[in-house]
């Protein structure tokens, strides 16, 4: 097992075993107004929607989490079965390891065996910023083909990179690389944060690059500064342990990021809300604040590791929680949720 494979395995293991959640989940500070006279039946609720031109039965994406080590294949297979069954989108973790070692491709490509309506490839911004134009085009083509991707997520995970002992905190050239990908490939590009959030000003810059969607990845869920803190502590690397502790609470709270991005883009690109989404009520809250869809990671990862049945039960509960929130706000369709009265107490 090489360094990248070992790191990917450690990320999953630490996320599941250690306290790496944000100190506060800011979705609890968002309240939807109750509609005591919705003039509809629960059976009238329709949770289907379209994202990046693909029809989904629920406004949800299983956010890209893993792949690139042997244990990641089983997790991705289980999550793919959930995504196929519930007709939702699914991403894979960064595919860099498979670009460097073809023997690891199946840890990602396993999802091609399932009828998932929206499959999302994944690579870090720090990687594309360092590739030559030739490497960029070749690698993107490989990543898309690896999972028959319908979209490509570019992860703006610079907080993690700068705190990771082996991190590559390279951002210079990222915008140009994103422009090249957008010009040369037909698949939609998603600019995705992974826990520190995207501001309104950054969203305005991203629109000019030619992306199709922004995944805000706000603070409030899995904390990658905390994950790297625990890794550094195990490695007895005092400096990066210190950095992880210092920046433990770094980032824009997810609902704040979402509202800023929604106001900045004004419908020019689609918005995915992630960062601490735990249940169907959080999905409803995010849509009421301007998201088109939500992204969920930790909750489904935890259940997928337990097995297919726990993952399926969790997804069934999430579906009914969303339907209940829609019924109690008088929202027959997802678009109706965007007009629900909401209070934010952050």
Secondary structure, 3 states (H helix, E strand, C coil): CCHHHHHHHHHHHHHHHCCCECCCCHHHHEEECCCCCCCCCHHHCECCEEECCEEECCCEEECCCCCCCHHHHHHHHHHHHHHHHHCCEEECCCCHHHHHCHHHCHHHHHHHHCCCCEEEEEEEHHHHCCCCHHHHHHHHHHHHHHHCCCEEEEECCHHHHHHCCCCCCCCCCHHHHHHHHHHHCCCEEEEECCCCCCCHHHHHHHHHHCCCEEECCCECCECHHHHHHHHHHHHCCHHHHHHHHHCCCCCCEHHHHHHHHHHHHCCCCEEEECCCCCCHHHHHHHHHCCCCEEEECHHHHHHHHHCHHHHHHHHHHHHHHHHHHHHHCCCCEHHHHCCCCEEECC
